[in-house]
Amino acid sequence: MTVFKTKNMKNILIKAKESKKYIQSKTSITPDLAIVFGSGLSSEDLFDEIDISIRYSDIPNFPVSTVANHKGELVIGKRKSKGIYLFSGRFHYYEGYSAKEITFPIRVLQLLGIKQLILTNAAGGINPDINAGDIILIKDHINMIPDHPLRGKNIDEFGPRFPDMSNAYDSEFRDQIKKIAKRQSYNIKEGVYLALQGPSLETPAEYTMIYRVGADLIGMSTVFETIAAVHGGIKVGGFSMVSNECYPPERIKKTTHQDVVNTVKKSEPVLINLLGEWIDEYL
């Protein structure tokens, strides 16, 4: 499947409608919730039943994930009558995709009528109080990737020209998750996520800069998806799975992608329990 290459938002709208039509031809489940799982996350334990799994490469106009441990499939199913669309794997700027291409699935979800999106990622911990293995609620972000999904002519069908980002990571969702975490005796923390383009991990000097800027977490994804979702009137919840400790410099250890995946996998059951209880109680 050839990925579209266009800066024209109107063309993106046309292509998103084509992708929506294809997905609707494969399932009768209407989405109440969409979830994007990042590096190392692929659990389908959230579902009571799975209707279908669709490879990204089979969906017209969809990008294709090139990163190891990103399955590259859309899993559609239900949990207690709630329709869930789970994206196992995402797309990144460092893969060569533009911000508009990265957020194309969000536009498709918007046309499908989704109102709630949960984003997850693997991230480095910048705040010294954050440790590898922690699950952090994202409360805000800083975009330092040199692109923006709303750059160019605005299409009113997608959203307003100047969307407000003061509550990008929905505060009500965060409060609900904190209540659930307390019941589960899990001390969940909140943090600010900063995105850089990658794919190289940051240098000690860069980690120090990020700490001084005011970020708690560092990664290479999520911010574009959040911007596009907020632009489209979708509520966003975000989680970072801390894979390694990056500040102060003496905490830094040489890290491979497999190290990231292994650490994230250990935290996955806690995240699934939090999400499952949230779906059952609040969705």
N, C-alpha and C positions, 0 to 999 in steps of 0.2 A: 504494500500500500504506500503510495507516494504521499508524503506529508505536504500540506499546502504551504506555499511561501507567498505571503501577501501582507502588505501594510494597510490594505483597504478594509475598514471595519464592516462595510456593507457586505463585502464578500464573505467575511467571517460569519456574519449573520446568516447568509444563505447556506453556507457549509454546515453551520451548527444545526440548522433546520433539517438538513439531510441526515446528519448523524442521529438526531432525535428520532426521526422517522424510522431509521434502521433499528434502533434500540427498542422502540415501541412495537416493532414487528416481531421481536424475539421474546417479549414478556408482557404479561397483563398486569404486572405489579407496578403500582404508582408509588414513587418514592416519597416517603415522609422524612427521610434522613439520608444524607450522603456522607461517607467517611473516606478520607484519603490516608492510606497507610504508606509510610516512608520506609527507609532502610531497615531491614531486619524484621519488619512486621508483616505478617501474612495470615494471621489467625482468622478462621471462619467460625470460631466458637460463639460469636455474637448471634448467629442465626439459629432459629428453631427449625427452619427449612430453607434450603437453597433451591431456587428456581432454575437459574442458568448462570454459567460463567462465559463471558465473551472476551476473546482476545482483543486487545487494542488494535492489532493489525487487521482485524476483521471489520472494525467499525469505520465506515467511510469518513475520510478526512482526519482521522485521529492521529496524533503523534504516536511514536512507539518508544517505549523506555529502553535505553541501552545500558542501564546500570545493573550490575550483578546484584542479586537478591531483591530486585524489583520484578515481580512476576509479570506485570504488564497485562492485567486482565481486570475486567469489571465483573464483580460477583453480585448477583441480585437475588434477594431472598426476603424472608419475613422473620420478625421476632414479635410474638404476641400480636399478630395482625398488622404490625407496622412494617411498611415497605422500606427496605434498606438497600442502598446502592453503595457497595464497597469497592473503591478503587485500590487495587493492590499494585502499588508502584505509581510513580509520578514522573514528571519531566523537569529538566534543569537547564538553566542558562548555559552551564559549562558543557552540556551535550551539543550545543550549537543552536538550540531553539531560542526564538525571540520570546519576549514577555507575552505577546499575543498568542503564540503557539502554546506556550506553557499553560495559559489560562483557558485554552479552547474547551477543555472538558467542563470548566465552570460555566461557560456560556451554554453548553448543551444542557447541563443540570438546570440552569436558569429557565431554559425553554421547557424543560420537563416539569417545572413547577416546584422545584425544591425550595424549602424555606429555612432549612437548618443544615449547616455544613460543619463537620469536625475534621480538622487537619492535624496530622501527627508528623513528627520528624525526629531524626537523630541529631543531637546538637552537642557541641562542646560547652562545658561549664566554665564561665568566666568569673562569676561571683564566687569568692572563696568559700562561702557557706553552702555551695552546691557541690555534690559529689557524684561520681560516676554511678549509674544505676538509679538515680533520682528521676522521678516523673515531675515535670514542672508545667504548671498551667501558664500559658502565654497570656500576658495582660496587655502587651503592646509590642510594637516592632519598630526597627530602624532599617530602612532600605538603603543599602549601599551598593546594590547591583546597578550598573549603568544602563538601565532600561526601565520602562514603565508600561504596564498593560493598557493604560488609557491614553497613551500618546497617540496623537493623530485626531482625525475627525471623530467627534462623538456621535454615537447612534442612540437616539432617545429611547428606542425599544430596549436597549440594554440598561440604561440608567442615566443619571444627570451628568452634566459636564464637569461639575466640581463636587463630587461626593464627600460628605463629612466623614472623617476617620477618627473622631474623638472616642468612639466606643467600638472600635474595629473588632476586638475580641470581647464578645458580648458579656457584660458584667453580670447579668442574671444567670447566664450559663455558668460562669465561674463560681458564683455563690452556691449554685446547686451542687456542683462537683465538690466544693469544699465541705458541704454538709454531708455528702455521701462518704467522702474520704474520712471525715471525723468518725462516722459510724463504723467504718471499716478499720479504724485505728491506724490510718495511714496519714502521716504528716506531709500533706502536699504543700508545695511552695509555689509562688508565682514569680514570674520574671519577664524581662524585656528581651526579645529575640532580635538579633542583628544578622542580616543576610549579606554575605559577600559572594562573589561570582564563582570562586573555586576554579578548577577542581583540586588544586593543591591545598593542603592544610596550611593554616596560618603560621607565620613565624612568631617566635617569642615577642619580638618588638610589636608585631601586629596585635597579638593578644593583649599586650599592655595598652596599646592605643584603644582597643575595643573596651577594655575595662574603664579607661578614663572617659570614654564617650558616654558611659552609663548603661551599657548592656550587661545582661546576666548570662546570656546564651549566644553562641555563634553557630551559624549554619549556612546552607546554600540553597534554601528553598522557602516555601510557605508564604512569603510576603506578597508575591504576585497573585497567588490564589486568593489571599485574603482581600487584597485591593479589588480584584474583579468581583468577588462575592459581595462585598459591601456595596460596590457600585450597582450591583443587580438586586439589592434589597434582601440579601440572604444573611441570616445570622451566622456568625462564625465562632466556633470554639477551637482552641488550639492547645496541643500538648507537645512538649519537647521531652524526648527520652535522652537523658544525659549519658553520653557514651564515653567521654573522657574529660579530664580536668585540665584546664588551660591557663589558669592564673592562680597564684603568682607563678613566675617562671620555674621555680624549683619543683612544682607539681607536674610539670609537663613530662610526658613519656612518649617515646616513639609509638605512633599509632597507625595501624593498617585498617583498610576497610573491613576486613574480617573481624578485627578486634571490635570495631563499632557494632557490627551485626551481633556478635556474641554477647556483648553487654546489653544491647537492646532486647535481645531475646529473653534474658533473665528477668527483665522488668515487664515483659508483655502480659503475663497473667494478671498483674495488678491493674494494668490499664484496661484489660478486658473486663475485669470485675467492676471497675468504676463506670465504664461505658455501659455495660449491661444493666446495672442498677439505675443509671440515669435514664436509659431508654424506657425501662419498665415504669419508672416513677414520674418522669417529666415529659416524655415525648407524646 
